[in-house]
Amino acid sequence: MKNSKYYPWVVVTLLWVVALLNYMDRQMLSTMQGAIKADITELNKAESFGALMAVFLWIYGLCSPFAGMVADRLNRKWLLVGSLFVWSSVTLAMGFASTYEQLYCLRALMGVSEALYIPAALSLIADWHTGKSRSLAIGIHMTGLYVGQGLGGFGANLAHHFSWHQTFFTLGLIGIVYALILVVMLHENPMHSQRSEERVKAAGENKEGVLKGLSIVVSTWAFWILLFYFAVPSLPGWATKNWLPTLFAENLNIDMTLAGPMSTITIAVSCFVGVIIGGIMSDRWVQRNIRGRIYTSAIGLSMTIPALLLLGLGHSMPAVIGAGVLFGVGFGIFDANNMPILCQIISAKYRATAYGIMNMTGVFAGAAVTHVLGQWSDSGNLGLGFAFLGAVVAVALVLQLAFLRPTTDNVE
């Protein structure tokens, strides 16, 4: 199967399901908070809930660079299978949790296991897809994250009809079974295996350490611009993942069982549309202009700025829903092009390492904003916090357009 001309799209399909499970498992906690609060009283304080969400991000971010370095040197298939198996087992175990401390520890462990996924998955897709299909393939994979986020919005409904314990248990079991399917269906790209063998040989001959890839990445000045450009939009990106259901509930005065699905589905569907638009536009534009991917990404990011203002300050259904759609489409266009732009400045040998660093920086930014917005929510200023993020994004947009000037679409 792996020798078929269609297999690169089989890889995208297989990992699309993993991406869905990745975000659904983590998103369920935010929309089931009402049901969990009834059993775990510590979560009645928004700051405590913010800390529970943030610990995942801090651990996830800290492990991401190491996950990237491992993915550049080892077989990514087994990293992906192992990552899915472990975080699914953690999700299953959350179905048996009865205290805040247990949830906190399990959430931290989930951060370790899920950190292995994104750098390995995106570099694997980038290796299987080059040139005219790279942004579209990565964009389609990203829709799995958005669909998982959208389905996670039904957490409150599932907890109402069943229980939050049973919901976590069932999701974890599904992930464990799917990990076994990947053992049979997913294959590593042969070129990656060849590069890994060459690095192992070079390490033996030249005393090359495992940190060489890291040193090469951080010595590339264009990477630092891309790193800042990636990290800043992560602030509103994670804010919408973790606090948008609460914002919808507060600004529209509706119950969380309605606000959860409404907010997550709005973002998920619009992001789905955005990544498809961004993938197709970027793959075509870059054929005519080497900065086509950068321009496409900038268009998407510029759309999120007015959207954040409307999300934070809007109090009518049309304004808030419209802002959510605008944000989702723009963020999707931006999201589909991060790895393709990275491929323009970093060698294929070190892309997972580079994306691991980007993921760490973005997630740390997300952890910080998640915790801060918890404090702002307690003081009644959650909407103002969302509006403020729009101004921060504008700075990243200016830097990206001014300084990122690649000379090739694929650095070997």
C-alpha positions in Angstrom: 0.0 0.0 0.0 2.8 2.5 0.9 4.1 2.3 -2.7 0.7 3.4 -4.2 0.5 6.9 -5.6 -2.5 7.4 -3.4 -0.8 6.4 -0.1 0.2 10.0 0.8 -3.5 10.8 1.1 -4.1 7.6 3.1 -1.6 9.0 5.6 -3.6 12.2 5.8 -6.8 10.2 6.3 -5.3 8.0 9.0 -3.8 11.0 10.9 -7.0 13.0 10.4 -8.8 10.6 12.8 -5.9 10.8 15.3 -6.1 14.6 15.1 -9.8 14.5 15.8 -9.2 12.3 18.9 -6.4 14.5 20.0 -8.5 17.6 20.3 -11.7 16.0 21.3 -10.0 14.3 24.3 -8.6 17.6 25.5 -11.6 19.8 24.7 -14.2 17.7 26.5 -12.8 18.9 29.9 -13.7 22.5 29.1 -17.3 21.9 28.2 -18.0 19.3 30.9 -16.8 21.6 33.7 -20.3 22.2 34.9 -20.9 18.4 35.4 -17.5 17.9 36.9 -18.0 20.8 39.3 -20.9 19.0 40.9 -18.5 16.2 42.0 -15.2 18.1 42.4 -15.9 21.4 44.3 -12.4 22.9 43.7 -13.5 23.5 40.1 -16.2 26.0 41.2 -13.5 28.6 41.1 -12.6 29.7 37.6 -9.0 30.2 38.5 -8.7 26.6 39.6 -10.3 25.4 36.4 -7.8 27.7 34.5 -4.9 26.1 36.3 -6.2 22.6 35.4 -6.3 23.6 31.7 -3.0 25.3 31.9 -1.0 22.4 33.5 -1.6 20.4 30.3 -0.3 23.3 28.2 2.8 23.9 30.3 3.8 20.2 30.3 2.8 19.8 26.6 4.9 22.8 25.7 8.0 21.8 27.7 8.0 18.4 26.1 7.4 19.6 22.5 11.1 20.4 21.5 12.3 17.0 22.8 9.4 15.4 20.9 10.5 17.1 17.8 14.1 16.0 18.1 13.1 12.5 18.7 10.8 12.6 15.7 13.6 13.8 13.4 15.8 10.8 14.4 13.4 7.9 15.0 10.5 6.1 13.3 7.6 8.5 13.4 5.0 5.8 13.0 5.8 4.3 16.3 5.9 7.7 18.0 2.4 8.4 16.7 1.1 5.0 17.7 2.6 5.3 21.2 1.4 8.8 21.7 -2.2 8.0 20.8 -2.2 4.8 23.0 -0.9 6.7 26.0 -3.1 9.7 25.9 -6.1 7.5 25.2 -5.2 5.4 28.3 -5.0 8.7 30.3 -8.4 9.7 29.0 -9.8 6.4 30.0 -8.3 6.8 33.5 -9.9 10.2 33.9 -13.2 8.3 33.8 -12.2 6.9 37.2 -11.0 10.2 38.7 -12.7 11.4 41.9 -10.5 14.3 43.1 -9.0 17.5 41.7 -5.5 16.2 42.4 -6.2 13.1 40.3 -7.5 15.1 37.4 -4.5 17.5 37.7 -2.0 14.7 37.5 -3.7 12.9 34.6 -4.0 16.2 32.7 -0.3 16.7 33.1 0.4 13.2 31.9 -1.8 13.8 28.9 0.4 16.8 28.1 3.5 14.5 27.9 1.9 12.0 25.6 0.1 14.4 23.2 3.3 16.5 22.8 4.7 13.6 20.7 1.9 13.9 18.1 2.0 17.2 16.2 5.7 17.5 15.3 5.8 13.9 14.2 2.5 14.0 12.3 3.1 17.3 10.4 6.7 16.4 9.4 5.4 12.9 8.2 2.7 14.6 6.1 5.2 17.1 4.8 7.5 14.3 3.7 4.8 12.4 1.9 3.4 15.6 0.3 5.7 18.0 -1.6 5.1 21.0 -3.9 1.6 21.4 -5.1 -0.2 19.4 -2.4 1.7 20.3 0.8 -0.5 23.1 2.2 -3.7 21.4 1.2 -2.6 18.1 2.8 -1.6 19.8 6.0 -4.8 21.9 5.9 -7.0 18.8 5.6 -5.2 17.2 8.5 -5.8 20.3 10.6 -9.5 20.0 9.9 -9.4 16.9 12.1 -8.3 19.1 15.0 -11.2 21.4 14.4 -13.8 18.7 14.0 -12.4 17.2 17.3 -12.7 20.6 18.9 -16.3 20.9 17.6 -17.3 17.5 18.8 -15.7 18.3 22.2 -18.3 21.0 22.5 -20.9 18.3 23.1 -19.2 17.3 26.4 -21.8 19.0 28.5 -24.6 17.2 26.6 -22.9 13.8 26.9 -22.3 14.4 30.6 -25.9 15.3 31.1 -27.3 12.2 29.3 -24.7 9.8 30.6 -21.9 11.0 33.0 -18.6 12.7 32.7 -16.9 9.5 34.0 -18.5 7.3 31.3 -17.7 9.9 28.6 -14.0 9.9 29.3 -13.9 6.1 29.6 -15.6 5.6 26.2 -13.4 8.1 24.4 -10.2 6.6 25.8 -11.3 3.1 24.8 -11.9 4.3 21.2 -8.4 5.8 21.0 -6.8 2.6 22.2 -8.5 0.5 19.6 -7.6 3.0 16.8 -3.9 2.9 17.9 -4.0 -0.8 17.0 -5.3 0.0 13.6 -2.4 2.4 13.0 0.1 -0.4 13.7 -1.1 -2.1 10.6 -2.0 0.8 8.3 0.5 3.6 8.9 4.0 3.6 7.4 7.1 5.8 7.7 8.3 7.7 4.6 11.4 5.8 3.2 13.3 9.1 2.8 13.0 9.8 6.5 14.4 6.4 7.3 17.3 7.1 5.0 18.0 10.5 6.5 17.9 8.9 10.0 20.4 6.3 9.0 22.7 8.9 7.6 22.5 11.0 10.8 23.3 7.9 12.9 26.3 7.2 10.7 27.5 10.8 10.9 27.1 10.8 14.6 29.4 7.8 14.9 32.0 9.3 12.5 31.8 12.9 13.6 30.7 12.7 17.2 27.5 14.6 16.2 25.3 15.0 19.2 21.5 14.8 19.4 21.4 18.6 19.9 23.0 19.4 16.5 19.6 19.8 14.9 18.5 22.2 17.6 21.6 24.3 17.2 21.1 24.5 13.4 17.4 25.5 13.8 18.1 28.3 16.4 21.0 29.7 14.4 18.6 30.4 11.5 17.5 34.0 11.9 14.3 33.6 9.8 13.2 30.9 12.2 13.0 33.4 15.0 10.7 35.7 13.0 8.5 32.7 12.2 8.6 31.6 15.9 7.2 35.0 17.0 4.7 35.0 14.2 3.5 31.5 15.3 3.5 32.2 19.0 1.4 35.4 19.1 -1.6 34.0 17.3 -1.5 31.1 19.7 -2.7 33.5 22.4 -6.2 33.9 20.9 -6.0 30.4 19.4 -5.8 28.8 22.8 -8.1 31.4 24.3 -10.9 30.3 22.0 -10.2 26.6 22.7 -10.4 27.0 26.4 -12.6 30.0 27.2 -14.9 30.6 24.2 -17.7 28.4 25.6 -17.6 30.5 28.8 -17.5 33.8 26.8 -20.6 32.7 24.7 -22.5 31.8 27.8 -21.7 35.1 29.6 -22.1 37.5 26.6 -25.3 35.9 25.3 -26.7 34.8 28.7 -27.2 31.2 27.6 -26.7 27.9 29.4 -23.4 26.0 28.8 -25.2 23.1 27.3 -26.0 25.4 24.4 -23.0 27.7 24.6 -20.5 24.8 24.4 -21.7 23.3 21.1 -22.5 26.7 19.6 -19.1 28.1 20.2 -17.0 25.1 19.4 -19.0 24.2 16.2 -18.8 27.8 15.0 -15.1 27.8 15.3 -14.6 24.3 14.0 -16.8 24.6 10.9 -15.3 28.0 10.0 -11.7 26.8 10.6 -12.5 23.8 8.4 -13.4 26.1 5.6 -10.4 28.3 6.3 -7.8 25.6 6.1 -9.2 24.3 2.8 -9.2 27.8 1.3 -5.8 28.6 2.8 -4.3 25.3 1.5 -5.5 25.6 -2.1 -4.7 29.3 -2.3 -1.2 28.8 -0.9 -0.3 25.9 -3.1 -1.3 27.8 -6.2 0.1 31.2 -5.2 3.5 29.8 -4.3 3.8 28.5 -7.9 3.8 32.1 -9.1 5.4 33.9 -6.1 7.7 32.3 -3.6 6.1 34.4 -0.9 2.7 33.2 -1.8 2.4 31.1 1.3 3.4 34.0 3.5 0.9 36.3 1.9 -1.9 33.7 2.2 -1.1 33.3 5.9 -1.1 37.0 6.4 -4.5 37.4 4.9 -5.9 34.8 7.3 -4.2 36.4 10.3 -5.5 39.9 9.5 -9.0 38.5 9.5 -8.7 37.5 13.2 -8.0 41.0 14.4 -11.5 42.5 13.9 -13.0 39.1 14.9 -11.4 39.3 18.3 -12.7 42.8 18.9 -16.2 41.6 18.1 -15.9 38.4 20.1 -14.9 40.4 23.2 -17.3 43.3 22.9 -20.3 41.8 21.1 -23.4 40.9 23.1 -25.9 40.0 20.3 -26.2 36.6 18.7 -25.4 37.8 15.1 -22.3 39.8 16.3 -20.8 37.0 18.3 -21.5 34.2 15.9 -20.3 36.4 13.0 -17.1 37.2 14.8 -16.6 33.5 15.5 -17.0 32.6 11.8 -14.6 35.4 10.8 -12.0 34.3 13.4 -12.3 30.6 12.4 -11.8 31.2 8.7 -8.9 33.5 9.2 -7.2 31.2 11.8 -7.7 28.2 9.5 -6.0 30.0 6.6 -3.1 30.9 9.0 -2.9 27.4 10.5 -2.7 25.6 7.2 0.5 27.4 6.2 2.7 27.2 9.3 4.5 24.0 8.4 4.7 24.8 4.7 6.3 28.1 5.5 8.7 26.3 7.9 9.6 24.0 5.0 10.8 27.1 3.1 13.4 28.0 5.7 14.4 24.7 7.6 15.8 21.5 6.1 13.7 18.4 6.0 16.2 16.8 8.4 15.2 19.2 11.2 11.6 20.1 10.6 10.1 18.2 13.5 12.7 19.7 15.8 11.8 23.2 14.6 8.1 22.6 14.8 8.6 21.2 18.3 10.1 24.5 19.4 7.3 26.4 17.7 4.8 24.2 19.4 6.4 24.8 22.8 6.5 28.6 22.4 2.9 28.7 21.1 1.7 26.4 23.9 3.5 28.4 26.6 1.8 31.5 25.3 -1.5 29.6 25.4 -0.9 28.4 28.9 -0.2 31.9 30.1 -3.3 33.4 28.4 -5.5 30.5 29.7 -4.5 31.2 33.3 -4.8 35.0 32.9 -8.2 34.8 31.3 -9.3 32.7 34.2 -8.5 35.6 36.5 -10.2 38.1 34.1 -13.2 35.8 34.1 -13.5 35.9 37.8 -13.4 39.7 37.7 -16.0 39.9 34.9 -13.6 41.1 32.2 -13.3 38.0 30.0 -14.6 39.8 26.9 -12.2 42.7 27.3 -9.3 40.2 27.4 -10.4 38.7 24.0 -10.6 42.2 22.5 -7.1 43.1 23.8 -5.6 40.1 22.0 -6.5 41.6 18.6 -3.9 44.4 19.1 -1.2 41.9 19.9 -1.8 39.9 16.8 -1.4 43.0 14.6 2.2 43.3 15.8 3.1 39.8 14.6 1.4 40.4 11.3 3.6 43.4 10.6 6.8 41.6 11.5 6.0 38.6 9.3 5.3 40.7 6.2 8.4 42.8 6.7 11.1 40.1 7.4 10.1 36.6 6.1 11.6 36.4 2.5 12.2 32.7 1.6 14.2 31.8 -1.6 12.9 28.2 -2.1 9.7 26.3 -1.3 11.4 23.2 0.0 14.8 23.3 1.8 16.4 19.8 1.5 
